[in-house]
Amino acid sequence: PHLDKKRAILLAMLEHLDNGVGAVVKKLKGEGVWDNTLLFFLTDNGGSKAMQANNGQLRAFKGSLYEGGIRTPWIVSWPAKFKGGRNF
């Protein structure tokens, strides 16, 4: 599908981030410390309308007081302490 330039740039940045995270995880596993490493990711509030974010069923975008403007993802990994696939 056709992407506008801003969206294509954002997706390229996300791919670069994903590759970097993969390299860090690979190194931690190689050093034998992965299972006891707390790794977490979070972001600022809300999806950006300018970047064509998809907030699903949430109303509005970044800069709004509605759920689409204030909710944030938080991803945590700590294999020795947390079982995967959980939602909080």
HUKAUR-V314140 format. One record per backbone hydrogen bond with DSSP energy under -1.0 kcal/mol. CO is the residue of the C=O (numbers start at 1). NH is the residue of the N-H. If there is no record, write none. Layout:
co:CO nh:NH
co:CO nh:NH
This chain:
co:4 nh:8
co:5 nh:9
co:6 nh:10
co:7 nh:11
co:8 nh:12
co:9 nh:13
co:10 nh:14
co:11 nh:15
co:12 nh:16
co:13 nh:17
co:14 nh:18
co:15 nh:19
co:16 nh:20
co:17 nh:21
co:18 nh:22
co:19 nh:23
co:20 nh:24
co:21 nh:25
co:22 nh:26
co:23 nh:27
co:24 nh:28
co:25 nh:29
co:26 nh:30
co:27 nh:31
co:28 nh:33
co:29 nh:32
co:34 nh:37
co:35 nh:80
co:39 nh:77
co:41 nh:75
co:47 nh:62
co:48 nh:53
co:49 nh:52
co:55 nh:58
co:59 nh:68
co:61 nh:64
co:66 nh:69
co:67 nh:71
co:68 nh:47
co:71 nh:46
co:75 nh:41
co:77 nh:39
co:78 nh:81
co:78 nh:82
